[in-house]
C-alpha cells in the first residue's frame, strides 16, 4: 500500500512534459526493437550486454585493473558499435523519417484500386514466369523508401504491367539477375542488388535470390516476391519470414492484405467521418427547424 501511495503521489506531481518525455522514450524504444531482428545484430548486442555486466561485476568485486580495462574498451567500443551498426542505424533513421512525415503530402501511398491493378499485373507475370521457370525478385516498398538500393540498379519509373515485368526478368535481358523495386504504384528501378540474409533458419537448398529476398525483408518493411528459377516456386518474404509454395491466388490475397489493408482502413475511416459529419449536420438542421 505504501508503494502504491508513493507511486500515486509521483504520478500526481508529474507535469505534461513528463508524460511527453515518457511517450517519446517509449516511441524510440519501439523503433529500436526492429534493429535486433537479424542474427548478426543480436550477436553484437549480446557482446555489448556481456561487457556491461562484466564491468558491473568487476566493480562490485573491486577488481580495479580488469574494471579499468573494460571501461576503456567500452568507451572505444562505442565508436566500433556505431561503425558496425551503420547500415542498421541508417535504416532506422529512414524508417523514423518515413513514420513522422505525412504520407499523403509526400505521395507515399496509392489508392487501393490502383494498387489492386498493380498486384493483379504482378501476380499474372509471376504465374507465367513460374510456369516457364524464369527467376524473379520483386520488391514492394512501403514506408521505407529504399533510396539506397536504387543506385545499385537502373532507374525505370515505368507503369507496372505483366509484359514489362516479364521483359525485365527475361533470362537474356541485362537486368534479369537483379531485383525490381515497385514504389508508389510504379516500377521505380530494376537490376538492384539487395542485402543477403545470414539467418541460420533458412533451408540449405535456398539460393542467392531467396536469401536476398529474405535479407531485404529483414532490413526494411518491404514485401518481397521471389520466383525460383530452378523449381518455379513462388515465395514471399515479409519481416524476415519466408512463405513458400504459394499458388497465384494465395499470392494475390497475401499481397492485397499486406499492401492495401491500411489504405482500405484509412478510406473507411474517411467515409465514416464524412457520414458522421453529415448526420450531425442533419441533426443541427432539424433542431433549427424545430
C-alpha positions as CSV (number, residue, x, y, z in Angstrom):
1,X,0.0,0.0,0.0
2,X,2.8,2.4,0.8
3,X,4.4,1.6,-2.6
4,X,1.1,2.3,-4.3
5,X,0.6,5.6,-2.4
6,X,4.1,6.7,-3.3
7,X,3.5,5.9,-6.9
8,X,0.2,7.8,-6.9
9,X,2.0,10.8,-5.3
10,X,4.6,10.8,-8.0
11,X,2.0,10.5,-10.8
12,X,0.1,13.4,-9.2
13,X,3.2,15.6,-9.2
14,X,4.0,14.9,-12.9
15,X,3.5,17.6,-15.5
16,X,2.5,17.3,-19.1
17,X,6.2,17.5,-20.2
18,X,6.9,14.4,-18.1
19,X,4.2,12.4,-19.9
20,X,5.5,13.7,-23.2
21,X,9.0,12.6,-22.2
22,X,7.9,9.1,-21.4
23,X,5.9,8.8,-24.6
24,X,8.9,9.9,-26.7
25,X,11.2,7.4,-24.9
26,X,8.7,4.6,-25.4
27,X,8.4,5.5,-29.1
28,X,12.2,5.5,-29.6
29,X,12.4,2.1,-27.9
30,X,9.6,0.7,-30.1
31,X,11.5,1.9,-33.2
32,X,14.8,0.5,-31.9
33,X,13.4,-3.0,-31.4
34,X,13.5,-4.0,-35.2
35,X,17.2,-3.4,-35.1
36,X,17.6,-6.7,-33.1
37,X,15.8,-8.9,-35.6
38,X,18.9,-10.0,-37.6
39,X,21.2,-12.6,-36.0
40,X,24.4,-10.5,-36.6
41,X,22.8,-7.6,-34.7
42,X,21.8,-10.0,-31.9
43,X,25.4,-11.2,-31.5
44,X,26.7,-7.7,-31.3
45,X,24.1,-6.7,-28.8
46,X,24.9,-9.8,-26.7
47,X,28.6,-8.9,-26.7
48,X,27.8,-5.3,-25.6
49,X,25.5,-6.5,-22.8
50,X,28.1,-9.1,-21.6
51,X,30.7,-6.3,-21.3
52,X,28.3,-4.1,-19.4
53,X,27.5,-6.9,-16.9
54,X,31.2,-7.8,-16.5
55,X,32.1,-4.2,-15.9
56,X,29.4,-4.0,-13.1
57,X,30.6,-7.3,-11.6
58,X,34.3,-6.3,-11.6
59,X,33.4,-3.0,-10.0
60,X,31.5,-4.7,-7.2
61,X,34.3,-7.2,-6.6
62,X,36.9,-4.3,-6.6
63,X,38.9,-5.8,-9.5
64,X,40.2,-2.4,-10.4
65,X,42.5,-3.4,-13.2
66,X,40.0,-5.5,-15.1
67,X,37.3,-2.9,-14.5
68,X,39.5,-0.2,-15.8
69,X,40.4,-2.2,-18.9
70,X,36.7,-3.0,-19.5
71,X,35.6,0.6,-19.1
72,X,38.3,1.8,-21.6
73,X,37.3,-0.9,-24.0
74,X,33.6,0.1,-23.7
75,X,34.5,3.8,-24.4
76,X,36.4,2.8,-27.5
77,X,33.7,0.2,-28.3
78,X,31.0,2.9,-28.7
79,X,32.7,4.1,-31.9
80,X,33.1,0.5,-33.1
81,X,29.3,-0.1,-32.4
82,X,28.4,3.0,-34.5
83,X,30.6,1.7,-37.3
84,X,29.2,-1.9,-37.1
85,X,25.6,-0.7,-36.8
86,X,25.9,1.9,-39.6
87,X,23.5,0.1,-42.1
88,X,21.0,-0.6,-39.3
89,X,21.2,2.9,-37.9
90,X,20.7,4.4,-41.4
91,X,17.6,2.2,-41.9
92,X,16.3,3.1,-38.5
93,X,16.6,6.8,-39.3
94,X,15.0,6.3,-42.7
95,X,12.1,4.4,-41.0
96,X,11.7,7.2,-38.4
97,X,11.6,9.8,-41.1
98,X,9.0,7.9,-43.1
99,X,6.9,7.5,-40.0
100,X,7.0,11.1,-39.0
101,X,6.3,12.7,-42.3
102,X,2.8,12.9,-43.7
103,X,2.3,10.1,-46.2
104,X,-0.4,11.9,-48.1
105,X,1.7,15.1,-48.6
106,X,4.7,13.2,-49.9
107,X,2.6,10.8,-52.0
108,X,3.8,7.6,-50.3
109,X,0.6,5.8,-50.7
110,X,-1.7,4.9,-53.6
111,X,-5.4,4.3,-53.7
112,X,-6.5,0.7,-53.1
113,X,-8.0,0.5,-56.6
114,X,-4.7,1.5,-58.3
115,X,-2.7,-0.9,-56.1
116,X,-5.2,-3.6,-56.9
117,X,-4.2,-3.3,-60.6
118,X,-0.5,-3.3,-59.7
119,X,-1.0,-6.5,-57.7
120,X,-3.0,-8.2,-60.4
121,X,-0.4,-7.4,-63.1
122,X,2.4,-8.7,-60.8
123,X,0.6,-11.9,-60.0
124,X,-0.2,-12.5,-63.7
125,X,3.5,-12.1,-64.5
126,X,4.6,-14.3,-61.7
127,X,2.2,-17.0,-62.7
128,X,3.7,-17.1,-66.3
129,X,7.3,-16.9,-65.0
130,X,6.6,-19.7,-62.5
131,X,5.3,-21.9,-65.3
132,X,8.3,-21.1,-67.6
133,X,10.8,-21.4,-64.8
134,X,12.0,-17.8,-65.1
135,X,13.6,-16.4,-61.9
136,X,12.3,-13.1,-60.5
137,X,12.8,-10.9,-57.4
138,X,10.2,-8.2,-56.9
139,X,10.3,-5.7,-54.0
140,X,7.3,-3.7,-52.9
141,X,8.5,-0.7,-51.0
142,X,6.2,0.6,-48.2
143,X,7.2,3.2,-45.5
144,X,11.0,2.6,-46.1
145,X,11.7,4.4,-49.4
146,X,14.7,2.1,-50.3
147,X,16.6,5.0,-51.9
148,X,20.0,3.4,-51.1
149,X,19.3,0.4,-53.3
150,X,18.3,2.5,-56.4
151,X,21.9,3.4,-57.1
152,X,22.8,-0.3,-57.4
153,X,20.5,-0.7,-60.4
154,X,18.8,1.2,-63.2
155,X,16.0,3.7,-62.8
156,X,12.9,2.7,-64.7
157,X,9.9,4.8,-63.5
158,X,7.5,2.8,-65.6
159,X,3.9,1.7,-65.3
160,X,3.5,-1.8,-63.8
161,X,2.4,-4.3,-66.4
162,X,2.7,-8.0,-66.9
163,X,4.7,-7.5,-70.2
164,X,7.2,-5.1,-68.7
165,X,7.8,-7.3,-65.7
166,X,8.4,-10.4,-67.9
167,X,10.7,-8.4,-70.2
168,X,12.9,-7.2,-67.4
169,X,13.3,-10.8,-66.0
170,X,13.7,-12.4,-69.4
171,X,16.8,-14.6,-69.0
172,X,18.8,-12.8,-71.7
173,X,17.9,-9.3,-70.5
174,X,20.6,-7.2,-68.9
175,X,18.6,-6.6,-65.7
176,X,17.2,-10.1,-65.1
177,X,19.7,-11.0,-62.3
178,X,18.9,-8.1,-60.1
179,X,15.8,-7.1,-58.1
180,X,12.9,-4.9,-59.3
181,X,11.6,-2.3,-56.9
182,X,8.0,-1.2,-57.1
183,X,7.3,2.0,-55.3
184,X,4.2,4.4,-55.3
185,X,2.5,2.1,-57.8
186,X,5.3,2.2,-60.4
187,X,8.4,0.2,-61.3
188,X,11.0,2.5,-59.8
189,X,14.1,0.6,-60.5
190,X,15.4,-2.8,-61.7
191,X,18.7,-4.7,-61.6
192,X,19.2,-3.7,-57.9
193,X,21.5,-5.5,-55.5
194,X,19.9,-6.5,-52.2
195,X,21.5,-7.5,-48.9
196,X,21.7,-11.2,-48.3
197,X,20.3,-12.8,-45.1
198,X,22.7,-14.6,-42.8
199,X,19.9,-16.3,-40.9
200,X,20.6,-19.9,-39.9
201,X,16.9,-20.8,-40.0
202,X,16.8,-20.7,-43.8
203,X,16.8,-24.0,-45.7
204,X,20.2,-25.0,-47.2
205,X,18.6,-25.6,-50.6
206,X,17.7,-21.9,-51.0
207,X,19.8,-19.9,-53.4
208,X,21.0,-16.3,-53.5
209,X,17.7,-15.0,-54.9
210,X,15.8,-16.3,-51.9
211,X,18.4,-15.1,-49.4
212,X,18.4,-11.7,-51.0
213,X,14.6,-11.5,-50.7
214,X,14.7,-12.5,-47.0
215,X,17.6,-10.1,-46.3
216,X,15.6,-7.2,-47.9
217,X,12.6,-8.1,-45.7
218,X,14.8,-8.1,-42.6
219,X,16.4,-4.8,-43.5
220,X,13.2,-3.0,-44.2
221,X,9.4,-3.2,-44.1
222,X,9.2,-4.2,-47.8
223,X,7.2,-7.1,-49.2
224,X,9.4,-9.3,-51.5
225,X,8.1,-11.7,-54.1
226,X,10.5,-14.4,-55.3
227,X,10.1,-16.8,-58.2
228,X,12.5,-19.7,-58.2
229,X,14.4,-20.3,-61.5
230,X,15.1,-24.0,-60.6
231,X,11.6,-25.1,-59.4
232,X,9.3,-22.3,-60.4
233,X,8.1,-22.0,-56.8
234,X,6.6,-18.6,-55.8
235,X,7.6,-17.3,-52.4
236,X,7.0,-14.1,-50.4
237,X,9.3,-12.7,-47.7
238,X,7.8,-10.4,-45.1
239,X,9.5,-9.3,-41.8
240,X,12.3,-11.9,-42.3
241,X,9.8,-14.7,-42.7
242,X,9.7,-16.7,-46.0
243,X,6.4,-18.2,-47.2
244,X,7.0,-20.8,-49.9
245,X,5.0,-22.8,-52.5
246,X,2.3,-20.2,-53.0
247,X,-0.4,-20.5,-55.6
248,X,-1.2,-17.4,-57.7
249,X,-4.5,-16.9,-55.8
250,X,-2.7,-17.1,-52.5
251,X,0.0,-14.7,-53.7
252,X,-2.7,-12.2,-54.8
253,X,-4.5,-12.4,-51.5
254,X,-1.3,-12.1,-49.4
255,X,-0.1,-9.0,-51.4
256,X,-3.5,-7.4,-51.1
257,X,-3.5,-7.9,-47.3
258,X,0.0,-6.5,-47.0
259,X,-0.2,-3.6,-49.3
260,X,-3.9,-2.5,-49.3
261,X,-5.2,-3.3,-45.9
262,X,-4.0,0.0,-44.3
263,X,-5.3,2.1,-47.2
264,X,-8.7,0.4,-47.1
265,X,-8.9,1.2,-43.4
266,X,-8.0,4.8,-44.0
267,X,-10.6,5.1,-46.7
268,X,-13.2,3.5,-44.4
269,X,-12.3,5.9,-41.6
270,X,-12.7,8.9,-44.0
271,X,-16.1,7.6,-45.2
272,X,-17.2,7.1,-41.6
273,X,-16.0,10.6,-40.7
274,X,-17.9,12.1,-43.6
275,X,-21.1,10.2,-42.7
276,X,-20.9,11.3,-39.0
277,X,-20.3,14.9,-40.1
278,X,-23.3,14.7,-42.4
279,X,-25.5,13.2,-39.7
280,X,-24.5,15.9,-37.3
281,X,-25.3,18.5,-39.9
282,X,-28.8,17.0,-40.4
283,X,-29.4,16.9,-36.6
284,X,-28.5,20.6,-36.3
285,X,-30.7,21.4,-39.3
286,X,-33.7,19.5,-37.7
287,X,-33.1,21.3,-34.4
288,X,-33.0,24.7,-36.1
289,X,-36.3,23.9,-37.9
290,X,-37.9,22.9,-34.6
